[in-house]
Amino acid sequence: MNQYDWKGTMSVKAFELVPVLERDLLIGDKTWMTIDCIECCGKNLYVGTNDCFIYHFLLEEKVSTSGRILFTPIKQLHMYLGIKKAVNELKAASALNRLLVLCDNTVTLLHMINLEPISSGAKIKGVTAFSVNENPVTGDPFCVEVCTISLKRKTVQIYAVHEDRVQLMKEVSTPEQPVAIAVDGYFLCLAMSTQYIILCYNTGVSQNLFPFNSEEKQPIVKRIGREEFLLAGPGALGMFVTAAGISQRAPVHWSENVFGAAVCFPYVVALDEEFVTVHSMLDQQQKQTIPFRGGHILQDFEGKLILATSKEIHMLVPLPLERQIQDLLASRRVEEALVLAKGARRNIPKDKFQGMYRRILQQAGFIQFGQLQFLEAKELFRSGQLDVRELMSLYPLLLPSTSTFIRSHPSLHEYADLNQLMQGDQEKITKCKCFLMSYLNEIRSTEVANGYKEEIDTALLKLYAEANHDSLLDLLVSENSCLLVDAVPWLEKFKKYVADGLYFYKYEGQCYFKEQQKKTRKRRVKRAKLRRKFKRSFGDDTKWPHEILLLELWVKIVDGQLQDATRSDLFEYIVDFLSFCSNHELVWKYTDWVLQRSEEVGIQMFTRRPIDENQTTCMNPDDIVNYLHKYKKAIVVYLEHLVFERNIQKEKFHTHLAILYLDKVLDLQSQEGNVSEELTSARCTLKNLLQHSNLYRVHLLLGRVKETNLFMECAILHGKLEEHEKALEILVHRLKDFQAAEDYCLWNSKDKDPSHRQKLFHMLLTLYLHPNVSSNELIMAGVDLLNNHAVQFDAVRVLQLVPEEWSLQLLSPFLTKAMRGSFHAKYTAELSSNLARSENLIFKYTKVKSREGSIKLSDNKVCRVCCSYFTEPVFVRYPDGSLVHIHCATKSHKLPATKQNYASLKNQS
C-alpha cells in the first residue's frame, strides 16, 4: 500500500501526507545512499546523505484540481564534501545566505545557492551536535547565534556566526556530557546521559528537570516557542517545559518508541518506527494515526512538517480545524478567543461554525471599538460580515427616518448608544464619528453594503455635513442612494447650499417623479413642495434647466453673494463640473466668466474633456482655438494640450504654438536688458518644440527668426531643412558653442541610420579643421570631438583629414578607441565562429551517444503517445527509453520526456 493513500485510525483528519522527493529523483540506482539529514528554508530544500553529498532542490507548490497540495522538486545542484563521512546536520541561515553543515564533527559554512565553502574557511571543530538560536540575544541582524556540543569535553559553546567568520562568545560547562540541545534566548535545554536540564548560559544557573536514560531511548529536545520546549519524558509522555523549569501545558501521551516530534499548533506530531501520530495540545487526545514505515526524520521548518525515510521525503500538510471553543469574550480576552476559534474550525459542523465564528468576530469588533482600537475593530467587522446598521444604531439620528432596523438578539454588545459608551466625552465621540465615516466610505462600494446602500449613503451625507467634510460633494456627484426626506433638511440645517443644490440637481436628473409612482401620495406631495422651494430660491425657467440653476447658485457663492464654506476650491470644482458637462451650450455660456477669473484654471474645462467626446460639433478644437484668441495664456495651454498630450498631428496647431512661443521670446527680448530666468525658460520651451516637432512651417518661422539674434533657434530650423552645414556653421562660428554643435549632431541623427550620424560628425570635424578659418580654439575643439566621440568616425577618413604636423600623443585617445573598436569587431567575429564550431561538435557528440547500444522492439511494445502497437521497426526513442512512432513524435506537442537531446533511430529488426 502506498504510504500516502492510507486510511488510518483517527478522530480528526488534521494532516495529509504528500510526497515531496521520491526515491528515483534522489537515490536512483545508488542503493547504498541514504538520507541522513534535511533542511528547508523557504522554497529551498537541502538533503545530506551518508556518502558525504549535499543536494539542493527548489520546491514548487501548487494546488491540483481536486484541491490537493502538490510539491514539485527541481534539482539545482549537488556538492561532494570530499571527506567520505555522513552529513549529520544541516541548518540554513537565510539572513547570511549561508548553510551550516555538520560533518565529521566539524561545522562548515557553505553558500546557500552554489554550496561552495566560504573563502575564509571559517569552521567550528570538535562538534557532535548544534542548534541555532531562533531568539538571538546579540541584536545583530547580520549574524546567527549557534550553540554547539563539544566532542570530548563536557561543555557547550556559543558562537556568533557571520558571513565569513565564526566568533566564540561563551563556553559553559555541564555536569555530564550533553547528547541533544535546543536553545532560546539565554536558555539551553539539554538532554544529558541521565537527565534533562535547563541552563541559563548568561548567569550559569541550571535546573534539573526529570531523569532520562540515553542508552535506552533517543532523546527529544525541541524548541516550540518563546522560552518553551518539548521533551520526551518518562512513561511515554511528551512534556512541555518553560525556561523557568515548569510546565504550563498538560503533557501528551504518545508511543513508547517515539524518536521524533514536532509542533504545529494546536497539534503535536510524533514519529515512531511504523506510524505518525497526531495529538491535540488542547485536550491531549490522539487525533490521527498515519502509517509510515521506515521514517527516521521529523522536522518543523518554518511551519512545514517534513518526514523522511532513508530514501524518500514527504510533507505533512495541515488541514483546517473544526473544533468548538470556549467563549472568552466575556473576559475580554479577544486575541486568545480568536486564536482558539481558528484552531477549532474542523471540530464543528461547517454551517454552525460559520455562524458562530462570524458572531465571535462581531463581538470582538465591538469590544475593540469600545476601547477606541479602530483599526482592529474595522478588520473584525469586515471579517465577521457585520450588518453595518448594528454599528450605525449606536449613533443617534444617523439611521434614516424610514428605517425599521432592530438590533440582533441576543445583543452583540451592551451599549445603548454612543453617548453611554463614551460617557459623554465629546472628543471620543468625534473620534468614533471619524471612524464611522472612514468605515462606511470603504464598504459602500463592496458586497458588505448590499441591501443597505440607502442607510449607508444617508448616514455618510449626515456625517459629512456635520463635520464640514470635503467628501460631501464627492458623495453627491457619485452614484448614491441618499434618502431625500432626510438629506435636504440635514443639508439646510448645516447651511450646505452647494451640496443642497447639487443633490437636488442630481435627484431631478434621475427622473425621480416618474420612477417613484408606487410610493404614497403623501411622500410625492412632500417632495413636490421641496422642488417648489428650491425653484423659488434659485430662479425659474419654463424648461427647468437644472444645470443652469445649479451653476447660478455656485457662481453666487464664488462671487460672495452667498456664504458657504463647504469647499474652499468651489471655483475649481465648477471648472471640473464644466469639463465633464455634456451640455456644450452651458459650457460656452460660462466660458468667459471662468476664464476672466483665472485663465490657468479655467482652460481645464477644455483640456480635461473626455477623450471619446464628439468633437465635430460644439467642442471642435478649431472653434475653441478661434474663441481663445483674446486669452493669451489660455490659448497657449490649450495648444500645448493638443500638441503634446493629445498628440494631434495638424500643421496649423504646431505652427500656431511655435509662433506664440516665438512671440513670447521676442516680447521678452524687447524689454531692455532682460536676461531673466523667464526669458531663458521661454527660449528653452521654443527650442524643445522646434527640435521635436516635424509638423510646423519651417520656412515661415525661419523667415522671422533670421531677423533676430536667436541663432540657436535658427540653427535648429536649418537642420529641419537638412541644411546641416549652415546650422553647424552658426553653432561653431557664430555662437562658438562647441558642445551645442556636438549635441546637434546627436539629436539630429537620433533614430536614423548610423551613417547619418557619422556624416554629421565628419561635417562638424571639417568645419573645425578648415584651413581658411583655422584657429587654436577650433583645433582643440576638433581634438576633443575626436577623443570624445571616436566611435562615430571613420578612422581612415580622419587620418586623411587631420594635419600632418599633429602629434601622435594628441590623437592617442582617438586612436586607442579606434583600435579597440577594430579589435573588438575582429574578436567578436572569431568568438561567434568558435561558438558555432563548439555547438556543432556538441551536436555531433550527442548524435553519436544517442546511437550507442541496442534497442529491443517486441510485439507487445506500444507507442507512448498513441498507445498503438508498432507495425514496423521504425521509431523514435527518448532519453527515458520510451518508444514513439515517427509520425506521433512529429505531430505531438506534449512529449513523454524532455525534448532536449532526443535520438531519432531507424533500425531494422
PyMOL commands that set and color helices and strands:
alter all, ss='L'
color gray80, all
select helices_A, chain A and resi 23-26+329-331+334-343+350-370+374-383+388-392+418-421+426-443+447-449+453-467+471-477+484-493+497-509+512-515+521-538+546-558+570-579+584-597+599-602+604-607+621-630+632-645+651-670+677-692+698-705+711-720+724-734+738-748+754-769+771-773+776-788+790-792+795-801+808-850+886-891
alter helices_A, ss='H'
color red, helices_A
select strands_A, chain A and resi 15-21+35-41+44-49+53-63+69-80+87-93+98-103+106-111+123-125+127-132+144-150+155-161+166-173+180-184+187-191+195-200+206-211+221-225+228-233+237-242+252-253+260-264+267-271+275-280+286-291+297-301+304-308+313-318+874-877+883-884+903-906
alter strands_A, ss='S'
color yellow, strands_A
deselect
rebuild
show_as cartoon
